[in-house]
Amino acid sequence: MKRKSHDNEFKQQVIYMIQNQGKAVSLVARELSLHNSTIYRWVAEFKQERAKSNFRSGQQKPDQVTFRHMIKRIRDLEEENDILKRATHFFTKDGR
């Protein structure tokens, strides 16, 4: 049996139907006369390509962004704490 070849546009439309329209893989497969495993493979390939392109473009996952913001916030708070400690020490020293 000859294997069918589908272009990228068709694959993207199928993935869009599943991810954005919320259709079930089995329903889409039945409607388009495809195997479930074929669609799952396309979705996995799409996610892998998207992850590679995000990595190449310097984009980070939301968890990474949140972590970096938390680290920056901790540094800022530590710096503010040091300033307040010095100010407290300075004013208590002069007040005596």
N, C-alpha and C positions, 0 to 999 in steps of 0.2 A: 504494500500500500504506500502510495506517495505521500510524503509529509507536506502539509500546507505551510506556506510562508506568508506571514502577515507583516505589513509595514509598521513602522514605529507609531504613526498616527493612529492606526487602528488599535494598537496595544494601549496607547494613552487614553483613547476613548473608553476602552474596556475598564481600565484602572479608574478613570474618572467616575464611571457608573458605580463602581464598588465603593470607592472612598468618599466621594462627594455626594452621590445620590443615595447612598446607603443600601444599594441593592445587594442581595446575597450572591455569593460566588456561584452557588449551584443554579440560581435562577438565570444569571447572565450566561453561564455556560450552556444551559439548556436552550436559551433564546438564540444564541449565536452558534450552536452546534460545536462547542468546544469542550475539552475535558477540564474538569476542575483543576487538576494538577497543572495544566498549562497556564491557567489564569493565576494560580498561586505563584508559579515561577515568574511570570511577568511582574507581579506585584513585588516579589522579593528583589528582582533585578532593578526595578524602579527605585525601591528604597535604598538599595546598595549604591546605585548611581547618584542619587540625591545626597547620600551621606558623603560620598567621595567629592562631589562638587562643593558641598558645604565646607568640607575640610580644606579643599584647595583654595576656596575663596576667603578663608579665615573666619568663617562664621562658626559660632560655638553653640552647643546645645544649651537649652534653657537652664539646666542644672549647673553648667559651667559658668554661665553668666551670673546666676544667683550666688554661687560660691565666690566669684571674684568681687561682687558687690559687698558680700559679707566680710571678706578679708579687708577690703578698703575701709569699710565702716569701723572695723576693729582697730585698724591703724589710726584712723582719725580720732576715735575715742581715747586710745592710749595717749596720743599726743595732747589732746585736751586735758586729760587727767594729769599728765606731767606738768602742763602749764599751771593748772590749778594748784598742784602741790607746791610748785615754786612760789606762786603768788601768796599762798597761805603761809609758807615759811617766811617770806619776805615781810609780810605785814605783821606777823606775830613777833618777829625779831625786832622790828622798829617800835612796836607798841610797848616794849618792856622798859 
